[in-house]
Structures are given as structure tokens and as C-alpha cells.
Amino acid sequence: MAAHIKFLVQSQGLYQHQVAALVGVNQGRVSEIMRGYRYPDVQAAQGSFPF
């Protein structure tokens, strides 16, 4: 899921709060993923979002 979160923020240009609402997590968790505090070795997904 972290790869899809990175994809949505980086490639699709969505804001963190928008991604959080789509995925069903809070915005703080999205921020932690984007800053590299959680799952730092996961790369952004390639292609479209699966759901």
C-alpha cells in the first residue's frame, strides 16, 4: 500500500489528505510514508491505482 500512496502523491499530484481519504488511513500516516519514516525502501508503484 505504501507504494500506491507514493504513486498517488508523486505521479498523480494529489495532496496527502486526498490520498489518505482514498486509501482509508489518516494524513499523518501518509506524511510518514512520504518522508521516509515508514517503508523507506519501497519505491512508488508503476501504473494505475488498483481500486
OpenMM code with the backbone's topology and positions (N, CA, C; nanometers):
from openmm import Vec3, app, unit

residues = "MET ALA ALA HIS ILE LYS PHE LEU VAL GLN SER GLN GLY LEU TYR GLN HIS GLN VAL ALA ALA LEU VAL GLY VAL ASN GLN GLY ARG VAL SER GLU ILE MET ARG GLY TYR ARG TYR PRO ASP VAL GLN ALA ALA GLN GLY SER PHE PRO PHE".split()
positions = [
    Vec3(0.0820, -0.1187, 0.0000),
    Vec3(0.0000, 0.0000, 0.0000),
    Vec3(0.0866, 0.1253, 0.0000),
    Vec3(0.2032, 0.1183, 0.0627),
    Vec3(0.2929, 0.2346, 0.0652),
    Vec3(0.3352, 0.2738, -0.0753),
    Vec3(0.3569, 0.1750, -0.1616),
    Vec3(0.3955, 0.2038, -0.2999),
    Vec3(0.2845, 0.2781, -0.3722),
    Vec3(0.1609, 0.2420, -0.3474),
    Vec3(0.0485, 0.3089, -0.4126),
    Vec3(0.0290, 0.4496, -0.3570),
    Vec3(0.0534, 0.4679, -0.2284),
    Vec3(0.0443, 0.6013, -0.1689),
    Vec3(0.1482, 0.6927, -0.2321),
    Vec3(0.2707, 0.6444, -0.2468),
    Vec3(0.3755, 0.7249, -0.3096),
    Vec3(0.3409, 0.7564, -0.4542),
    Vec3(0.2837, 0.6597, -0.5251),
    Vec3(0.2425, 0.6818, -0.6636),
    Vec3(0.1400, 0.7937, -0.6725),
    Vec3(0.0391, 0.7903, -0.5879),
    Vec3(-0.0671, 0.8898, -0.5936),
    Vec3(-0.0165, 1.0297, -0.5637),
    Vec3(0.0740, 1.0422, -0.4688),
    Vec3(0.1254, 1.1746, -0.4332),
    Vec3(0.2231, 1.2252, -0.5388),
    Vec3(0.3173, 1.1414, -0.5792),
    Vec3(0.4224, 1.1853, -0.6701),
    Vec3(0.3759, 1.1954, -0.8147),
    Vec3(0.3102, 1.0945, -0.8647),
    Vec3(0.2766, 1.0891, -1.0066),
    Vec3(0.1436, 1.1559, -1.0401),
    Vec3(0.0476, 1.1439, -0.9527),
    Vec3(-0.0852, 1.1969, -0.9817),
    Vec3(-0.1067, 1.3378, -0.9264),
    Vec3(-0.0166, 1.3831, -0.8403),
    Vec3(-0.0243, 1.5189, -0.7887),
    Vec3(-0.1341, 1.5420, -0.6863),
    Vec3(-0.1792, 1.4362, -0.6218),
    Vec3(-0.2813, 1.4525, -0.5186),
    Vec3(-0.2170, 1.5013, -0.3890),
    Vec3(-0.2962, 1.5705, -0.3087),
    Vec3(-0.2496, 1.6134, -0.1780),
    Vec3(-0.2558, 1.4954, -0.0805),
    Vec3(-0.1774, 1.5051, 0.0255),
    Vec3(-0.1718, 1.3962, 0.1217),
    Vec3(-0.3071, 1.3677, 0.1845),
    Vec3(-0.3853, 1.4696, 0.2137),
    Vec3(-0.5162, 1.4449, 0.2745),
    Vec3(-0.6112, 1.3776, 0.1764),
    Vec3(-0.5965, 1.4039, 0.0468),
    Vec3(-0.6788, 1.3376, -0.0535),
    Vec3(-0.6433, 1.1895, -0.0639),
    Vec3(-0.5134, 1.1611, -0.0625),
    Vec3(-0.4678, 1.0224, -0.0682),
    Vec3(-0.5132, 0.9474, 0.0562),
    Vec3(-0.5035, 1.0110, 0.1707),
    Vec3(-0.5461, 0.9475, 0.2952),
    Vec3(-0.6937, 0.9085, 0.2891),
    Vec3(-0.7760, 0.9947, 0.2349),
    Vec3(-0.9188, 0.9651, 0.2232),
    Vec3(-0.9434, 0.8498, 0.1257),
    Vec3(-0.8700, 0.8464, 0.0159),
    Vec3(-0.8863, 0.7396, -0.0831),
    Vec3(-0.8460, 0.6035, -0.0283),
    Vec3(-0.7359, 0.6018, 0.0445),
    Vec3(-0.6791, 0.4757, 0.0916),
    Vec3(-0.7412, 0.4309, 0.2236),
    Vec3(-0.7888, 0.5245, 0.3030),
    Vec3(-0.8513, 0.4884, 0.4295),
    Vec3(-0.7571, 0.4921, 0.5482),
    Vec3(-0.6553, 0.5768, 0.5415),
    Vec3(-0.5648, 0.5970, 0.6545),
    Vec3(-0.5665, 0.7453, 0.6886),
    Vec3(-0.5052, 0.7816, 0.8020),
    Vec3(-0.5038, 0.9237, 0.8328),
    Vec3(-0.3880, 0.9941, 0.7619),
    Vec3(-0.3964, 1.1235, 0.7518),
    Vec3(-0.2991, 1.2023, 0.6769),
    Vec3(-0.1610, 1.1938, 0.7377),
    Vec3(-0.1520, 1.1773, 0.8677),
    Vec3(-0.0223, 1.1647, 0.9336),
    Vec3(0.0546, 1.0422, 0.8869),
    Vec3(-0.0171, 0.9338, 0.8639),
    Vec3(0.0469, 0.8111, 0.8152),
    Vec3(0.0998, 0.8321, 0.6734),
    Vec3(0.0243, 0.9009, 0.5894),
    Vec3(0.0706, 0.9318, 0.4536),
    Vec3(0.1955, 1.0176, 0.4613),
    Vec3(0.1978, 1.1144, 0.5500),
    Vec3(0.3140, 1.2003, 0.5671),
    Vec3(0.4364, 1.1203, 0.6092),
    Vec3(0.4192, 1.0270, 0.7017),
    Vec3(0.5311, 0.9435, 0.7461),
    Vec3(0.5878, 0.8615, 0.6308),
    Vec3(0.5013, 0.8104, 0.5460),
    Vec3(0.5461, 0.7320, 0.4310),
    Vec3(0.6215, 0.8209, 0.3326),
    Vec3(0.5697, 0.9397, 0.3064),
    Vec3(0.6332, 1.0286, 0.2097),
    Vec3(0.7679, 1.0823, 0.2599),
    Vec3(0.7815, 1.1009, 0.3894),
    Vec3(0.9080, 1.1496, 0.4460),
    Vec3(1.0113, 1.0388, 0.4634),
    Vec3(0.9675, 0.9146, 0.4518),
    Vec3(1.0599, 0.8035, 0.4637),
    Vec3(1.0746, 0.7481, 0.6040),
    Vec3(0.9882, 0.7902, 0.6953),
    Vec3(0.9932, 0.7367, 0.8311),
    Vec3(0.9405, 0.5933, 0.8345),
    Vec3(0.8475, 0.5637, 0.7457),
    Vec3(0.7920, 0.4291, 0.7332),
    Vec3(0.8144, 0.3815, 0.5908),
    Vec3(0.8569, 0.2592, 0.5784),
    Vec3(0.8805, 0.1954, 0.4481),
    Vec3(0.9721, 0.2777, 0.3580),
    Vec3(1.0907, 0.3144, 0.4050),
    Vec3(1.1796, 0.3989, 0.3243),
    Vec3(1.2338, 0.3300, 0.1998),
    Vec3(1.2374, 0.1974, 0.1987),
    Vec3(1.2945, 0.1259, 0.0847),
    Vec3(1.1924, 0.0928, -0.0235),
    Vec3(1.0657, 0.1253, -0.0019),
    Vec3(0.9613, 0.0965, -0.1002),
    Vec3(0.9583, 0.2077, -0.2046),
    Vec3(0.9612, 0.1669, -0.3307),
    Vec3(0.9539, 0.2617, -0.4419),
    Vec3(0.8074, 0.2846, -0.4790),
    Vec3(0.7813, 0.3967, -0.5445),
    Vec3(0.6452, 0.4268, -0.5894),
    Vec3(0.6003, 0.3221, -0.6905),
    Vec3(0.4738, 0.2860, -0.6842),
    Vec3(0.4165, 0.1877, -0.7771),
    Vec3(0.4194, 0.2432, -0.9193),
    Vec3(0.4233, 0.1530, -1.0139),
    Vec3(0.4179, 0.1900, -1.1551),
    Vec3(0.2788, 0.1578, -1.2069),
    Vec3(0.2201, 0.2466, -1.2820),
    Vec3(0.0893, 0.2197, -1.3405),
    Vec3(-0.0231, 0.2764, -1.2568),
    Vec3(-0.1407, 0.2282, -1.2834),
    Vec3(-0.2594, 0.2848, -1.2207),
    Vec3(-0.2857, 0.2271, -1.0820),
    Vec3(-0.3701, 0.2923, -1.0110),
    Vec3(-0.4087, 0.2504, -0.8767),
    Vec3(-0.5044, 0.1332, -0.8882),
    Vec3(-0.4877, 0.0292, -0.8084),
    Vec3(-0.5629, -0.0944, -0.8295),
    Vec3(-0.7107, -0.0923, -0.7928),
    Vec3(-0.7604, 0.0096, -0.7227),
    Vec3(-0.9028, 0.0087, -0.6914),
    Vec3(-0.9653, 0.1409, -0.7035),
] * unit.nanometer
topology = app.Topology()
chain = topology.addChain("A")
for resn in residues:
    res = topology.addResidue(resn, chain)
    for name in ("N", "CA", "C"):
        topology.addAtom(name, app.Element.getBySymbol(name[0]), res)
